[in-house]
Amino acid sequence: MTTVGYVSTRGGGAPVSAAEALLAGIAPDGGLYVPRDIATLPENLFREARSIADVGARVLPRWLGGALSADETADVTHDALNFAVPLVPLGEPWEAVYVLELFHGPTLSFKDFGARTMARLMSRLLPAEERLTILVATSGDTGSAVADGFAGQPNIDVVLLYPKGQVSSVQERQLIARRPGVRTFAVRGTFDDCQRLVKEAFASPDLRELRLSSANSINIGRLLPQMLYYLEATRVGAFDAPPVFCVPSGNLGNLTAGILAHLSGMPARGFVAAHNANDFFPRFLSEGDESYRQSVRTYSNAMDVGVPSNFERLRVLLDPGAMRTLVTGECVTDDETLQSMRRVYDEVGYVTDPHTAVGLEAVRRHRREFGRAPVVVLSTAHPAKFPDVVERALGFEPAVPSTLTRLLTAEVDAIEIAPGLDDLARHLQDR
Ligand SMILES: *Cc1c(COP(=O)(O)O)cnc(C)c1O
């Protein structure tokens, strides 16, 4: 078995262990950690594994380099990945197109996979007697997945910052639900203010004793578990030809995880990076243009990213030629997103959220090029998280699953603060 070390995308410093990479979140030179070597998949994985948790128990130890035993890793994956991952064939006229529903976790987005697994890994990798505080700025799905994922981990506290009044009402209820070990702050400002506060907090000597860490997708600990649902789809699909994976993308963490899985041996004909009007990556793929633009707001708001942080990782994992061969980029406007939701509903009666609809439209445009290859569209969120957009597209609100009803009626707890470090620091210090 190879032992994987992790190096910074910016080339600084010696390789570190998986534990160091996970607990630090970001490399000292400001780069992101990437594996120096790729761990190959276990032989017969797809024939022998019995569930996604089992896939994780067999695959993750290779990437963790002996930091946890096989049994400990199995405990983590079985505890974290305890919900369904259906692979749904859409049927005619979407023959050979499957939707991989990644929204059956507690907060109804694919971010539950990475957040829940990473929380349990970090809790076990943290040396005894040490405590960690995860500080996250969120505009949507990340915050609730991280809060849920880390809640109740004995040695880790969570602090969430979100812009008051700037997230959807469902998202807000999910963020402020009271959870053990989690404190939520409603910042009187924008998402950018929240991100700036996080940076200032990390740099502040006054807050050093809190030992702050991050749980955004800059942390490699989120990406490693995200490989597992690609592998699970491969196992369950038992495809007779390598599939195309279509990934609704923003920060490119999800796509990077799929590419890591492919580099480690998972068959794939290619990937589609499906973006909304925030078109940085498709522009890079088609024109080699690397200029960043301000993000714009869309219906698929979890993909409203002007500067995708994981691009830095993709650049290191693949040279531009290989990237263009493997990945097709596509952009979908808001109007086209609504049309896509309507089309899929009219054709096969399937209700999708706006992010998945971006993916389905990208697939519709490119399907001919894929020949007979099966296509797996990653469905990143439950439609019930976006009732307004579903209503606008289809004329009715989506059915609400019981996990969400429970969250929406849970006790809430949030503190409103000014968008400055003083206010935040005061709350964090007196506890
Ligand atoms: C976060 C998110 C995305 C984008 O994923 P990246 O890994 O940032 O590319 C897409 N859809 C939903 C619903 C999300 O929450």
Ligand as a Chemical Component Dictionary entry (heavy atoms), coordinates in Angstrom:
data_LIG
# 
_chem_comp.id                   LIG 
_chem_comp.type                 NON-POLYMER 
_chem_comp.pdbx_formal_charge   0 
_chem_comp.three_letter_code    LIG 
# 
loop_
_chem_comp_atom.comp_id 
_chem_comp_atom.atom_id 
_chem_comp_atom.alt_atom_id 
_chem_comp_atom.type_symbol 
_chem_comp_atom.charge 
_chem_comp_atom.model_Cartn_x 
_chem_comp_atom.model_Cartn_y 
_chem_comp_atom.model_Cartn_z 
_chem_comp_atom.pdbx_ordinal 
LIG C1 C1 C 0 -21.942 23.588 -3.114 1  
LIG C2 C2 C 0 -22.949 23.234 -4.140 2  
LIG C3 C3 C 0 -22.618 23.099 -5.510 3  
LIG C4 C4 C 0 -21.234 23.395 -6.041 4  
LIG O1 O1 O 0 -20.283 22.449 -5.644 5  
LIG P1 P1 P 0 -18.722 22.762 -5.781 6  
LIG O2 O2 O 0 -18.031 21.631 -5.144 7  
LIG O3 O3 O 0 -18.516 24.068 -5.048 8  
LIG O4 O4 O 0 -18.407 22.905 -7.232 9  
LIG C5 C5 C 0 -23.603 22.689 -6.397 10 
LIG N1 N1 N 0 -24.862 22.456 -5.972 11 
LIG C6 C6 C 0 -25.229 22.577 -4.679 12 
LIG C7 C7 C 0 -26.630 22.334 -4.301 13 
LIG C8 C8 C 0 -24.290 22.957 -3.715 14 
LIG O5 O5 O 0 -24.659 23.095 -2.433 15 
# 
loop_
_chem_comp_bond.comp_id 
_chem_comp_bond.atom_id_1 
_chem_comp_bond.atom_id_2 
_chem_comp_bond.value_order 
_chem_comp_bond.pdbx_ordinal 
LIG C1 C2 SING 1  
LIG C2 C3 SING 2  
LIG C2 C8 DOUB 3  
LIG C3 C4 SING 4  
LIG C3 C5 DOUB 5  
LIG C4 O1 SING 6  
LIG O1 P1 SING 7  
LIG P1 O2 DOUB 8  
LIG P1 O3 SING 9  
LIG P1 O4 SING 10 
LIG C5 N1 SING 11 
LIG N1 C6 DOUB 12 
LIG C6 C7 SING 13 
LIG C6 C8 SING 14 
LIG C8 O5 SING 15 
# 
